[in-house]
């Protein structure tokens, strides 16, 4: 398994595979019926380079997982925070360390880019994802409002 950056200039097959993973990710969250819009949304992110996308590609060259990160900046705090917005691993690749490899890659890239923090949200009941994030050093952000999602943060040197 290899983690690769996905950009507007990436191989069309990889971009298409990541587009299908994005559709599956949204279906996991109950978002169905607008698959073409979802693919177009991801394509715009890649064309505008306003998000960072990485894919885990297996030995056969198939994308089996992806993650998408949105960098954000604060003029007042003079800080850059990355939001790990999307992470999806194909069902057949779950339990293989693929999700952990992608998150570790994001954290490494965040450090290299000088980000001060990586933030994310996940469903409260997604115990598998929560265990992964906690194992990799993410901590609950303390802003639990009792809703469907819980927030986590990670800072370099803390995880």
N, C-alpha and C positions, 0 to 999 in steps of 0.2 A: 504494500500500500504506500502511496506517495501523496503528499499534500501539494497541490499546485494552485497558483493564483489564477483566477478566472477574470478576464477582462474582455472588452469589446473586440480585441484582436486575437483572442484565444481561438483554438480550433472549434469549428462550427459544431462538430459532434459533441464535444465537451460542453459547450454552451447550451446545446439542446438538452443534453442529459441533466445538466444543472437546472434548466428550466422545468423539466419534469419532476425533479426532486423538490423544487420550490412549490409546484402545484400539489405534490403529495404532502409537503409540510403544512400548507394551508388547509388541506383536507383533514389533517390530524387535528387542527383547531376548528373544524366544522365549517370551513369556508369552501363551499362547492358551488359550481354553476357559473363561475366566471374565470374559467381556466385560461382562456385566451387573454383576458385582461391581466391575469397574474403573470403570464409569460411576457406580455408587453411591458409590465411594470418592471420586472427584473431586467429586461433588455434595456430599458431607459436608464436604469441604475448603472449598468455596465457602460452604455454609450456616454453618459454624462460623468462617469467616474466619480459619482458622489457617494459610493459605498465601496467597501472592500469585500471581495468574495473569494473564498477558497473552496476547493473541492478535494475530497479524498478519492483517489483513483486506484482501483485494484490492479492486479498484475495483468489483467486482460484489457486494461485501458478504459474500463467503465467507471464513471463517476458513481460512487455508492453513498456519498454523503456530501453535504455542503454547509457552509456557514457564511453569514453576511453580517458585516460590521458597519456601523455608521459612526464616523468620527464627529465629535462635537467640540466646540471651543467656547471658552468663557473669557470675555474681555476683562471682566472685573476680577476674576480669580486668576487670570493669566495661566489657564490650564487647558489641557486637551483631555477629554474623556472619550473613550470608545464605548459604544453600545453594541454589545454582541446581541443583535436583534433576532437572528434566525440561526438555528442549528437543527439539522435533520439528518438522520442516518437511516438508510433503507432497512426495512425489517430484516432482510437476510444478512445484513452486515452488523446488526446489533450484537453486543456482547463480545466483539472482537477487538475492542480498544480504539475503534475508528473515531468515535465521538471524542474520547479523551485526547487522541492525537490532534484532532482539529482544534480543540480548545487550547491545548498546549501551544499549538502553532500560533493561534491568535495572541496569546499572552506574550510569546516571544517577539512577535511582530510589533505588538504594542510597546514593549520595552524599547525595541530598536527605533521606533518612531518617536519616542519621548512622551508617550501618553502617560498621564499621571494616574489613570484609573480605567478599569474595564468594568462596565455595568451590564446587567442583564435582568430580565424577568422570566419566570417560568410559572407554569400552572402549579398552584399549591399542592395538588394531588399527584404531580408528576414526580414520584419519589425516586425513580431511577435517575432522572436528570438532576434532581436536587442533590442526591448522593454524589454524583459525578462532580458537580460544581463545588461542593463542600470538600471533597477529597482533593481538589486542585487548588484549594486555598480561598475560594470565594466565601464571604461572610454575609449573612443577612444584613440588609441595610438599615434595619430598625424602623422602617416606615411602613410596617405592616398595617394595612387598613382593613384587614379581614376579607378582602375580595378574592377573586378567582386567582390572581397572580401574586407572587412574592418576589421581591427584589433582592439582588445580590450585588456586591461590589468586590473588586480585587484590586489591590495596589501593589506595584512592584516592591519586592522585598518583604511582602507580608504573606506570600503564599507559596 
